[in-house]
Amino acid sequence: MTMINKKHFLLFVFVLILLRPLTAQHVDGGGWVNAGISFEIINDLTCDIGEEIRYNFTTGDLYQINSNIAIDYKINKRFKVGTEYRYSVRQSQNTNRIAASFGYKEEINDLTLSLRSKLQYSFTPDASEGSAFRNKIGAKYKISKDFSPFVSAELFYSLSNEIDQFDNFRSEAGLSYGPNKHNEFNVSYIFDKEFNVNNPETMHIVSLSYIFTF
């Protein structure tokens, strides 16, 4: 084998090694649709109730339906704490999940910066959900009275007897439309990627949501 052929062969092997993890990736497209209501129980104590469906465009499956209820307490202008419960109907098995969260936001003129930390626990975890510590940062900018673009990034750290590692990253970019104080519509693109797991999944998601505030 000549020197040139050896270089070509080594380059070919190197490219195969680089592409190997890519071929193991499982890529899907999906749609998430959410509708909910929000109301104040007493001063600074808010309740949110919502229903969400998740559809996989690639396989043509309605793979998850979520029923959510969350209660948040606003400590002051910047800080809040919360708790939530989710019941999920899935193809494999239904799951129950509880979570506790801590939130912080900073408003700079028309720009709002936010941070949320959440610790969640699933009573009946399956392959797609378990206990995790999640940290999310976000930014929202009010470009007019009604419209506000937003972006966010979230990192998941799985917690269980078998797994103790970072294994999921989720980013989102979208636009919020609030014609008045009662109605808010959101449309966004979500990039959701698993890593440090066997056969990692990547999801490209279109999300639509509506919330009515009393």
Accessible surface in RSA format (square Angstrom, percent):
REM  Atomic radii and reference values for relative SASA: ProtOr
REM  Chains: A
REM  Algorithm: Lee & Richards
REM  Probe-radius: 1.40
REM  Slices: 20
REM RES _ NUM      All-atoms   Total-Side   Main-Chain    Non-polar    All polar
REM                ABS   REL    ABS   REL    ABS   REL    ABS   REL    ABS   REL
RES MET A   1   151.99  78.7  76.60  50.7  75.39 179.5  83.78  71.2  68.21  90.4
RES THR A   2    84.88  60.4  75.95  77.0   8.92  21.3  80.76 108.5   4.11   6.2
RES MET A   3   127.83  66.2 119.67  79.2   8.15  19.4 103.19  87.7  24.64  32.6
RES ILE A   4   112.79  64.2 112.67  83.9   0.12   0.3 112.67  81.1   0.12   0.3
RES ASN A   5    75.90  52.3  72.81  70.4   3.09   7.4  11.54  27.8  64.36  62.2
RES LYS A   6    97.79  47.7  97.24  59.7   0.55   1.3  44.89  40.4  52.89  56.3
RES LYS A   7   130.65  63.7 124.93  76.7   5.72  13.6  71.31  64.2  59.34  63.2
RES HIS A   8   112.21  61.3 107.35  74.6   4.86  12.4  68.11  70.2  44.10  51.3
RES PHE A   9   109.25  54.7 103.63  64.2   5.62  14.6 108.98  66.1   0.27   0.8
RES LEU A  10   116.81  65.1 112.13  80.2   4.68  11.8 112.57  79.1   4.24  11.4
RES LEU A  11   108.02  60.2 103.71  74.2   4.31  10.8 107.35  75.4   0.67   1.8
RES PHE A  12   120.43  60.3 116.35  72.1   4.08  10.6 120.27  72.9   0.16   0.5
RES VAL A  13    52.25  34.4  52.25  47.3   0.00   0.0  52.25  45.4   0.00   0.0
RES PHE A  14   112.38  56.2 111.11  68.8   1.27   3.3 112.26  68.1   0.12   0.3
RES VAL A  15    61.79  40.7  61.79  55.9   0.00   0.0  61.79  53.7   0.00   0.0
RES LEU A  16    90.40  50.3  85.81  61.4   4.59  11.6  86.09  60.5   4.31  11.6
RES ILE A  17   107.91  61.4 102.83  76.6   5.08  12.2 104.37  75.2   3.54   9.6
RES LEU A  18    98.53  54.9  91.09  65.2   7.44  18.7  92.35  64.9   6.18  16.6
RES LEU A  19    79.91  44.5  79.91  57.2   0.00   0.0  79.91  56.1   0.00   0.0
RES ARG A  20   185.57  77.9 180.76  92.1   4.81  11.4  55.68  76.1 129.89  78.7
RES PRO A  21    76.63  55.9  68.98  62.9   7.66  27.8  75.85  62.6   0.78   4.8
RES LEU A  22   111.27  62.0 100.00  71.5  11.27  28.3 100.36  70.5  10.92  29.4
RES THR A  23   111.48  79.3  77.09  78.2  34.39  82.0  73.23  98.4  38.25  57.8
RES ALA A  24    51.09  47.0  37.99  58.6  13.10  29.8  49.12  69.2   1.97   5.2
RES GLN A  25    44.84  25.1  26.23  19.2  18.62  44.3  10.11  21.5  34.74  26.3
RES HIS A  26    80.12  43.8  77.69  54.0   2.44   6.2  48.76  50.3  31.36  36.5
RES VAL A  27    83.89  55.2  64.11  58.0  19.78  47.7  64.11  55.7  19.78  53.6
RES ASP A  28     4.93   3.5   2.48   2.5   2.45   5.8   2.45   5.8   2.48   2.5
RES GLY A  29    20.25  25.0   0.00   N/A  20.25  25.0  17.57  48.2   2.68   6.0
RES GLY A  30     0.65   0.8   0.00   N/A   0.65   0.8   0.00   0.0   0.65   1.5
RES GLY A  31     8.79  10.8   0.00   N/A   8.79  10.8   7.37  20.2   1.43   3.2
RES TRP A  32    18.12   7.3  17.42   8.4   0.70   1.6  17.67   9.4   0.45   0.7
RES VAL A  33    71.20  46.9  69.23  62.7   1.97   4.7  69.23  60.2   1.97   5.3
RES ASN A  34    45.08  31.1  42.46  41.0   2.61   6.3  10.41  25.1  34.66  33.5
RES ALA A  35    53.54  49.2  49.08  75.7   4.46  10.1  49.23  69.3   4.31  11.4
RES GLY A  36    13.48  16.6   0.00   N/A  13.48  16.6  10.05  27.6   3.43   7.7
RES ILE A  37    63.00  35.8  62.77  46.8   0.23   0.5  62.77  45.2   0.23   0.6
RES SER A  38    12.16  10.3  12.16  16.2   0.00   0.0   2.33   5.0   9.84  13.8
RES PHE A  39    65.23  32.6  63.77  39.5   1.46   3.8  65.23  39.5   0.00   0.0
RES GLU A  40   106.59  61.2  79.66  60.3  26.93  64.1  25.40  49.1  81.19  66.3
RES ILE A  41    82.12  46.7  55.50  41.3  26.62  64.2  59.64  42.9  22.48  61.0
RES ILE A  42   113.69  64.7 104.52  77.9   9.17  22.1 113.69  81.9   0.00   0.0
RES ASN A  43   123.53  85.2 113.50 109.7  10.03  24.2  26.03  62.6  97.50  94.2
RES ASP A  44    64.90  45.5  59.93  59.7   4.97  11.8   4.34  10.2  60.56  60.4
RES LEU A  45    42.90  23.9  42.90  30.7   0.00   0.0  42.90  30.1   0.00   0.0
RES THR A  46    41.24  29.3  40.91  41.5   0.33   0.8  20.90  28.1  20.34  30.7
RES CYS A  47     6.45   4.9   6.45   7.2   0.00   0.0   0.00   0.0   6.45   7.0
RES ASP A  48    43.04  30.2  41.43  41.2   1.61   3.8  16.87  39.7  26.18  26.1
RES ILE A  49    71.06  40.4  67.75  50.5   3.31   8.0  68.86  49.6   2.19   5.9
RES GLY A  50    11.24  13.9   0.00   N/A  11.24  13.9   9.22  25.3   2.02   4.5
RES GLU A  51    91.42  52.5  88.02  66.6   3.41   8.1  57.59 111.4  33.83  27.6
RES GLU A  52    18.72  10.8  17.93  13.6   0.80   1.9   2.86   5.5  15.87  13.0
RES ILE A  53    73.09  41.6  73.01  54.4   0.08   0.2  73.01  52.6   0.08   0.2
RES ARG A  54    25.75  10.8  25.75  13.1   0.00   0.0   0.00   0.0  25.75  15.6
RES TYR A  55    81.65  38.1  81.65  46.5   0.00   0.0  52.93  39.8  28.72  35.4
RES ASN A  56    13.68   9.4  13.68  13.2   0.00   0.0   0.82   2.0  12.86  12.4
RES PHE A  57   121.64  60.9  98.33  60.9  23.31  60.7  99.41  60.3  22.22  63.6
RES THR A  58    88.06  62.6  52.00  52.7  36.05  85.9  51.70  69.4  36.36  55.0
RES THR A  59    77.25  54.9  46.53  47.2  30.72  73.2  52.43  70.4  24.82  37.5
RES GLY A  60    41.67  51.4   0.00   N/A  41.67  51.4  17.90  49.1  23.77  53.2
RES ASP A  61    52.47  36.8  49.67  49.4   2.79   6.6   4.22   9.9  48.25  48.1
RES LEU A  62    87.32  48.6  64.91  46.4  22.41  56.3  64.91  45.6  22.41  60.3
RES TYR A  63    53.54  25.0  49.71  28.3   3.83  10.0  45.65  34.3   7.89   9.7
RES GLN A  64     6.61   3.7   5.64   4.1   0.97   2.3   0.50   1.1   6.11   4.6
RES ILE A  65    60.07  34.2  59.51  44.3   0.56   1.4  59.51  42.9   0.56   1.5
RES ASN A  66     0.00   0.0   0.00   0.0   0.00   0.0   0.00   0.0   0.00   0.0
RES SER A  67    39.93  33.7  37.96  50.7   1.96   4.5  21.66  46.1  18.27  25.6
RES ASN A  68    34.93  24.1  30.30  29.3   4.64  11.2  22.74  54.7  12.19  11.8
RES ILE A  69    70.38  40.1  69.64  51.9   0.74   1.8  69.66  50.2   0.72   2.0
RES ALA A  70    20.55  18.9  19.48  30.1   1.07   2.4  20.34  28.6   0.21   0.6
RES ILE A  71    63.00  35.9  61.33  45.7   1.67   4.0  61.33  44.2   1.67   4.5
RES ASP A  72    28.81  20.2  28.13  28.0   0.68   1.6   6.31  14.8  22.50  22.4
RES TYR A  73   101.91  47.6 101.18  57.6   0.73   1.9  60.82  45.7  41.09  50.6
RES LYS A  74    93.64  45.7  91.57  56.2   2.07   4.9  42.63  38.4  51.00  54.3
RES ILE A  75    88.42  50.3  65.16  48.5  23.26  56.1  65.59  47.2  22.83  62.0
RES ASN A  76    73.83  50.9  62.26  60.2  11.57  27.9  39.46  95.0  34.37  33.2
RES LYS A  77   140.28  68.4 132.21  81.1   8.07  19.2  77.98  70.2  62.30  66.4
RES ARG A  78   111.70  46.9 107.09  54.6   4.61  11.0  16.71  22.8  94.99  57.6
RES PHE A  79    71.13  35.6  70.32  43.6   0.81   2.1  71.05  43.1   0.08   0.2
RES LYS A  80    95.98  46.8  95.98  58.9   0.00   0.0  51.18  46.1  44.80  47.7
RES VAL A  81    59.15  38.9  58.45  52.9   0.71   1.7  58.78  51.1   0.37   1.0
RES GLY A  82    10.95  13.5   0.00   N/A  10.95  13.5   5.46  15.0   5.49  12.3
RES THR A  83    77.43  55.1  73.87  74.9   3.57   8.5  52.70  70.8  24.73  37.4
RES GLU A  84    40.97  23.5  34.55  26.1   6.42  15.3  12.18  23.6  28.80  23.5
RES TYR A  85    83.56  39.0  82.74  47.1   0.82   2.1  68.13  51.2  15.43  19.0
RES ARG A  86    31.04  13.0  30.75  15.7   0.29   0.7   0.93   1.3  30.11  18.3
RES TYR A  87    77.54  36.2  77.26  44.0   0.28   0.7  54.65  41.1  22.89  28.2
RES SER A  88     0.46   0.4   0.46   0.6   0.00   0.0   0.00   0.0   0.46   0.6
RES VAL A  89    64.58  42.5  62.65  56.7   1.92   4.6  62.65  54.4   1.92   5.2
RES ARG A  90    28.60  12.0  13.36   6.8  15.24  36.3   7.14   9.8  21.46  13.0
RES GLN A  91   124.67  69.7  85.77  62.7  38.90  92.6  46.49  98.9  78.18  59.3
RES SER A  92    89.30  75.5  47.76  63.7  41.53  95.7  53.49 113.9  35.81  50.2
RES GLN A  93    81.12  45.4  73.35  53.6   7.77  18.5  31.20  66.4  49.92  37.9
RES ASN A  94    62.23  42.9  49.94  48.3  12.28  29.6  10.19  24.5  52.04  50.3
RES THR A  95     0.56   0.4   0.41   0.4   0.16   0.4   0.00   0.0   0.56   0.9
RES ASN A  96    43.08  29.7  43.08  41.6   0.00   0.0   7.35  17.7  35.72  34.5
RES ARG A  97    10.89   4.6  10.22   5.2   0.67   1.6   0.54   0.7  10.35   6.3
RES ILE A  98    76.79  43.7  76.26  56.8   0.52   1.3  76.49  55.1   0.29   0.8
RES ALA A  99     7.03   6.5   0.47   0.7   6.56  14.9   5.66   8.0   1.38   3.7
RES ALA A 100    59.62  54.8  55.16  85.1   4.46  10.2  55.86  78.7   3.77  10.0
RES SER A 101    27.17  23.0  17.37  23.2   9.80  22.6   6.10  13.0  21.06  29.5
RES PHE A 102    85.26  42.7  84.75  52.5   0.51   1.3  84.92  51.5   0.34   1.0
RES GLY A 103     6.52   8.0   0.00   N/A   6.52   8.0   5.04  13.8   1.47   3.3
RES TYR A 104    66.38  31.0  61.93  35.2   4.45  11.6  42.76  32.1  23.62  29.1
RES LYS A 105    75.30  36.7  74.45  45.7   0.84   2.0  34.28  30.9  41.01  43.7
RES GLU A 106    45.27  26.0  44.54  33.7   0.72   1.7  21.10  40.8  24.17  19.7
RES GLU A 107    87.32  50.1  62.17  47.0  25.16  59.9  14.80  28.6  72.52  59.2
RES ILE A 108    88.11  50.1  82.51  61.5   5.60  13.5  85.80  61.8   2.30   6.2
RES ASN A 109   150.36 103.7 107.81 104.2  42.55 102.5  35.44  85.3 114.92 111.1
RES ASP A 110    72.42  50.7  64.38  64.1   8.04  19.0   6.40  15.1  66.02  65.8
RES LEU A 111    55.34  30.8  55.32  39.6   0.02   0.0  55.32  38.9   0.01   0.0
RES THR A 112    38.77  27.6  37.78  38.3   0.99   2.4  17.69  23.8  21.08  31.9
RES LEU A 113    72.89  40.6  72.36  51.8   0.53   1.3  72.66  51.0   0.23   0.6
RES SER A 114    50.41  42.6  42.95  57.3   7.46  17.2  25.43  54.2  24.98  35.0
RES LEU A 115    73.29  40.8  70.81  50.7   2.48   6.2  71.39  50.1   1.89   5.1
RES ARG A 116    63.53  26.7  63.16  32.2   0.36   0.9  35.81  48.9  27.71  16.8
RES SER A 117    26.33  22.3  23.82  31.8   2.51   5.8  11.88  25.3  14.46  20.3
RES LYS A 118    13.28   6.5  12.41   7.6   0.87   2.1   2.11   1.9  11.17  11.9
RES LEU A 119    97.14  54.1  91.94  65.8   5.20  13.1  91.94  64.6   5.20  14.0
RES GLN A 120     8.68   4.9   6.86   5.0   1.82   4.3   0.33   0.7   8.35   6.3
RES TYR A 121   114.32  53.4 114.30  65.0   0.02   0.1  73.98  55.6  40.35  49.7
RES SER A 122     3.20   2.7   0.00   0.0   3.20   7.4   0.00   0.0   3.20   4.5
RES PHE A 123   108.49  54.3  84.92  52.6  23.57  61.3  85.64  51.9  22.85  65.4
RES THR A 124    53.28  37.9  48.77  49.4   4.51  10.7  53.21  71.5   0.06   0.1
RES PRO A 125    69.58  50.7  56.06  51.1  13.52  49.1  56.14  46.4  13.43  83.5
RES ASP A 126    28.71  20.1   8.16   8.1  20.55  48.6  15.49  36.5  13.22  13.2
RES ALA A 127   114.63 105.4  68.63 105.9  46.00 104.6  81.85 115.3  32.78  86.8
RES SER A 128    79.56  67.2  48.07  64.2  31.49  72.5  47.66 101.5  31.90  44.7
RES GLU A 129    18.12  10.4   7.27   5.5  10.85  25.8  12.85  24.9   5.27   4.3
RES GLY A 130    26.83  33.1   0.00   N/A  26.83  33.1  17.70  48.6   9.13  20.4
RES SER A 131    22.67  19.2  17.24  23.0   5.43  12.5  11.05  23.5  11.62  16.3
RES ALA A 132     6.19   5.7   6.19   9.6   0.00   0.0   6.19   8.7   0.00   0.0
RES PHE A 133    82.17  41.1  81.62  50.6   0.55   1.4  81.62  49.5   0.55   1.6
RES ARG A 134    17.94   7.5  17.94   9.1   0.00   0.0   0.00   0.0  17.94  10.9
RES ASN A 135    53.42  36.8  48.88  47.2   4.53  10.9  22.53  54.2  30.88  29.9
RES LYS A 136    60.36  29.4  59.17  36.3   1.19   2.8  19.34  17.4  41.02  43.7
RES ILE A 137   107.49  61.2 107.05  79.8   0.44   1.0 107.19  77.2   0.30   0.8
RES GLY A 138    15.20  18.7   0.00   N/A  15.20  18.7   9.89  27.1   5.32  11.9
RES ALA A 139    30.29  27.9  24.77  38.2   5.52  12.6  26.30  37.0   4.00  10.6
RES LYS A 140    75.83  37.0  74.06  45.4   1.76   4.2  43.81  39.4  32.02  34.1
RES TYR A 141   104.64  48.9 104.20  59.3   0.44   1.2  64.72  48.6  39.92  49.2
RES LYS A 142   101.12  49.3  95.76  58.8   5.36  12.8  43.60  39.2  57.51  61.3
RES ILE A 143   105.11  59.8  70.66  52.6  34.45  83.0  74.92  53.9  30.19  81.9
RES SER A 144    51.85  43.8  37.82  50.5  14.03  32.3  49.49 105.4   2.36   3.3
RES LYS A 145   161.28  78.7 139.02  85.3  22.26  53.0 115.05 103.6  46.23  49.2
RES ASP A 146    40.96  28.7  35.35  35.2   5.61  13.3   2.64   6.2  38.33  38.2
RES PHE A 147    80.29  40.2  80.17  49.7   0.11   0.3  80.17  48.6   0.11   0.3
RES SER A 148    15.59  13.2  15.59  20.8   0.00   0.0   1.81   3.8  13.79  19.3
RES PRO A 149    48.46  35.3  46.53  42.4   1.93   7.0  46.79  38.6   1.67  10.4
RES PHE A 150    37.81  18.9  33.34  20.6   4.48  11.6  35.88  21.8   1.94   5.5
RES VAL A 151    82.71  54.4  80.91  73.2   1.80   4.3  80.91  70.3   1.80   4.9
RES SER A 152    18.61  15.7   9.79  13.1   8.83  20.3  10.64  22.7   7.97  11.2
RES ALA A 153    32.19  29.6  29.38  45.3   2.82   6.4  29.81  42.0   2.38   6.3
RES GLU A 154     7.52   4.3   5.91   4.5   1.61   3.8   3.23   6.3   4.29   3.5
RES LEU A 155    66.86  37.2  64.88  46.4   1.97   5.0  64.88  45.6   1.97   5.3
RES PHE A 156    19.55   9.8  19.55  12.1   0.00   0.0  19.55  11.9   0.00   0.0
RES TYR A 157    54.73  25.6  54.73  31.1   0.00   0.0  31.21  23.5  23.52  29.0
RES SER A 158    20.27  17.1  20.27  27.0   0.00   0.0   5.82  12.4  14.45  20.2
RES LEU A 159    61.65  34.3  57.50  41.1   4.16  10.4  58.52  41.1   3.13   8.4
RES SER A 160    63.87  54.0  31.87  42.5  32.00  73.7  45.94  97.8  17.93  25.1
RES ASN A 161   155.51 107.2 113.75 109.9  41.76 100.6  26.15  62.9 129.36 125.0
RES GLU A 162   152.77  87.7 114.24  86.4  38.52  91.7  66.73 129.1  86.04  70.2
RES ILE A 163    70.57  40.2  67.26  50.1   3.31   8.0  70.27  50.6   0.30   0.8
RES ASP A 164    97.65  68.4  73.30  73.0  24.35  57.6  25.96  61.1  71.69  71.5
RES GLN A 165    57.32  32.1  54.33  39.7   2.99   7.1  18.96  40.4  38.36  29.1
RES PHE A 166    95.47  47.8  93.65  58.0   1.82   4.7  93.65  56.8   1.82   5.2
RES ASP A 167    16.09  11.3  15.41  15.3   0.67   1.6   2.43   5.7  13.66  13.6
RES ASN A 168    17.27  11.9  17.27  16.7   0.00   0.0   8.85  21.3   8.42   8.1
RES PHE A 169    72.11  36.1  72.11  44.7   0.00   0.0  72.11  43.7   0.00   0.0
RES ARG A 170    48.00  20.2  46.95  23.9   1.06   2.5  12.54  17.1  35.46  21.5
RES SER A 171    31.43  26.6  30.57  40.8   0.86   2.0  17.71  37.7  13.72  19.2
RES GLU A 172    38.04  21.8  32.72  24.8   5.32  12.7   4.25   8.2  33.79  27.6
RES ALA A 173    48.92  45.0  44.08  68.0   4.85  11.0  44.47  62.6   4.45  11.8
RES GLY A 174    17.95  22.1   0.00   N/A  17.95  22.1  11.51  31.6   6.45  14.4
RES LEU A 175    65.60  36.5  63.43  45.4   2.18   5.5  63.43  44.5   2.18   5.9
RES SER A 176     5.17   4.4   5.02   6.7   0.15   0.3   0.27   0.6   4.91   6.9
RES TYR A 177    76.83  35.9  76.83  43.7   0.00   0.0  44.60  33.5  32.23  39.7
RES GLY A 178    22.65  27.9   0.00   N/A  22.65  27.9  12.60  34.6  10.05  22.5
RES PRO A 179    41.35  30.1  27.36  24.9  13.98  50.8  27.65  22.8  13.69  85.1
RES ASN A 180    77.88  53.7  58.06  56.1  19.83  47.7  37.81  91.0  40.08  38.7
RES LYS A 181   175.03  85.4 142.68  87.5  32.35  77.0  97.94  88.2  77.08  82.1
RES HIS A 182    67.56  36.9  66.25  46.0   1.31   3.3  48.75  50.2  18.80  21.9
RES ASN A 183    35.94  24.8  32.70  31.6   3.24   7.8   4.90  11.8  31.04  30.0
RES GLU A 184    58.88  33.8  58.88  44.5   0.00   0.0   8.42  16.3  50.46  41.2
RES PHE A 185    88.76  44.4  88.20  54.6   0.56   1.4  88.59  53.7   0.17   0.5
RES ASN A 186    31.29  21.6  25.50  24.6   5.78  13.9  12.43  29.9  18.85  18.2
RES VAL A 187    71.09  46.8  69.88  63.3   1.21   2.9  70.23  61.0   0.86   2.3
RES SER A 188     8.96   7.6   2.41   3.2   6.55  15.1   5.31  11.3   3.65   5.1
RES TYR A 189    98.12  45.8  96.72  55.0   1.40   3.6  87.60  65.8  10.51  13.0
RES ILE A 190     7.51   4.3   7.51   5.6   0.00   0.0   7.51   5.4   0.00   0.0
RES PHE A 191    52.53  26.3  52.53  32.5   0.00   0.0  52.53  31.8   0.00   0.0
RES ASP A 192    14.90  10.4  14.90  14.8   0.00   0.0   1.90   4.5  12.99  13.0
RES LYS A 193    62.92  30.7  62.92  38.6   0.00   0.0  49.18  44.3  13.75  14.6
RES GLU A 194    47.21  27.1  47.13  35.7   0.08   0.2   4.50   8.7  42.71  34.9
RES PHE A 195    62.84  31.4  60.54  37.5   2.29   6.0  62.84  38.1   0.00   0.0
RES ASN A 196    97.14  67.0  62.00  59.9  35.14  84.6  19.42  46.7  77.72  75.1
RES VAL A 197    51.22  33.7  29.18  26.4  22.04  53.1  38.56  33.5  12.66  34.3
RES ASN A 198   149.64 103.2 126.46 122.2  23.18  55.8  34.78  83.7 114.87 111.0
RES ASN A 199   103.46  71.3  85.74  82.9  17.72  42.7  29.10  70.0  74.36  71.9
RES PRO A 200    16.20  11.8  16.20  14.8   0.00   0.0  16.20  13.4   0.00   0.0
RES GLU A 201    55.90  32.1  55.08  41.7   0.82   2.0   9.43  18.2  46.47  37.9
RES THR A 202     8.15   5.8   8.15   8.3   0.00   0.0   6.75   9.1   1.40   2.1
RES MET A 203    13.34   6.9  13.34   8.8   0.00   0.0  11.79  10.0   1.54   2.0
RES HIS A 204    75.89  41.5  70.50  49.0   5.40  13.8  52.67  54.3  23.22  27.0
RES ILE A 205     0.65   0.4   0.55   0.4   0.10   0.2   0.55   0.4   0.10   0.3
RES VAL A 206    79.49  52.3  77.72  70.4   1.76   4.3  77.72  67.5   1.76   4.8
RES SER A 207    16.78  14.2  16.44  21.9   0.34   0.8   0.03   0.1  16.75  23.5
RES LEU A 208    86.90  48.4  86.65  62.0   0.25   0.6  86.79  61.0   0.11   0.3
RES SER A 209    29.87  25.2  23.37  31.2   6.50  15.0  16.89  36.0  12.98  18.2
RES TYR A 210    68.72  32.1  67.94  38.7   0.78   2.0  55.45  41.7  13.27  16.4
RES ILE A 211    52.20  29.7  51.94  38.7   0.27   0.6  51.94  37.4   0.27   0.7
RES PHE A 212    62.65  31.3  62.65  38.8   0.00   0.0  62.65  38.0   0.00   0.0
RES THR A 213    49.86  35.5  49.84  50.5   0.02   0.0  33.81  45.4  16.05  24.3
RES PHE A 214   141.32  70.7  99.01  61.3  42.31 110.1 117.27  71.1  24.05  68.8
END  Absolute sums over single chains surface
CHAIN  1 A    13455.4      11769.5       1685.9       8960.2       4495.2
END  Absolute sums over all chains
TOTAL         13455.4      11769.5       1685.9       8960.2       4495.2
